[in-house]
């Protein structure tokens, strides 16, 4: 059987099409149905004992009806979790009524049908056959692997294995149909390490579309993170060469991508408004979002989808090239409003309008090994964790965030340091990049690498 139809059967799709026709008969300019169905399972253990074993099914439907106005279009949204209803005409009628209340938007657009699903399958049937016993065994093994990796692991707060499968579908009156079916597996561990009276917490995780996760690597990384935080020293305030760990780079570049949302740019709520075609970062940095990426290093790319949430075929978008801002992330609406080409970057929730998102976000790697970056940093700091990046002012780029990491002396990692403060501007991160690592690492659907920054102000405790 087609795995997609096990989640969204033909009978359900037929009722949705009937609802769309009903909305059009009421006088709508357009009508859309977006449905998402998922199954998720999880086993959680703690210090060798099963804590929780769960399984859940979720499904929901969001409809959008578009009404023509004198100077633009109004939209109405309605949602339901009742996917076994005899029909959805009332839901579309509700959205039609609500569409009379909104403000007119002259830029609203819909996609025409285009593209095909020519990507490798995002669904692994073997995920559906994982047993509860196997999930428990993998969660327990993850804990064992962490304890084997370090004798300093004092407690495991949670070790968990999760997997899920699901499908989504967008239907419109224009004939857009975007079936997608997927699977995912993830493992995560949250632990505490101890050295005498000193204790530190750490965690690590990984994800894949298949049950092929390296539990030993996940456990060892979590233990190493903890060990690297034990007995931290104070760092004198000053200006330092700083190496960002790949995991920190993921968070930083995600903040940058969020500021490239064209809707925020149009509302003048972005540091990068009006900067198209200008250098906003070091010429070493090229940042890409690729919705059609077929292979991330060592695994299928987790963010890959054949279509975006408006029905456009996904594509590879170069956001920054050699430090120059090349494009914003657009929905159909913002692309028309700004007179730009669409970027097929729309995402949507069941009860929300389409908004810009990323699929597989990553920088192009450099050719310098992390150890060589440490040598270039001399007497600097490796930043392994930043807290509070979400507080960056999206308009000014000003920030004041906490951080912790490892002191570098003579190009070697020495003692941990914590209670650090970055106080400056996001431009400092972007323009002071002097070298990029070759160690591109994926964390879900985003990737990072080691980044060497020069002359960064750090405040110590």
Secondary structure, 3 states (H helix, E strand, C coil): CCHHHHHCCHHHHHHHHHHHHHHHHCCCCEEEEEEEEEEEEEEEEECCEEEEEEEEEEEEEEEEEEEECCCCEEEEEEEECCCCCCCCHHHHHHHHHHCCCCCCECCCCCCCCCCCCCCCCCCCHHHHHCCHHHHHHHHHHHHHHHHHHCCCEEEEEEEEEEEEEEEEEEEECCCCECCEEEEEEEEEEEEEEEECCEEEEEEEEEEECCCCCCHHHHHHHHHHHHHCCCCCECCCCEEEEEEECHHHHHHHHHHHHHCCEHHHHHCCCCCCCCCCCCECCCCCCCEEEECCCCCECCECCCCCCCECCCCCECCEEEEEECCEECCCECCHHHHHHHCCCCCCCEECCCCCCCEECCCCEEECCCCECHHHHHHHHCCCEEEEEEECHHHCCCCCCEEEEEEEEEEEECCEEEEEEEEEEEEEEHHHHHHCEEEEECCCEEECCEEECCEEEEEEEEECC
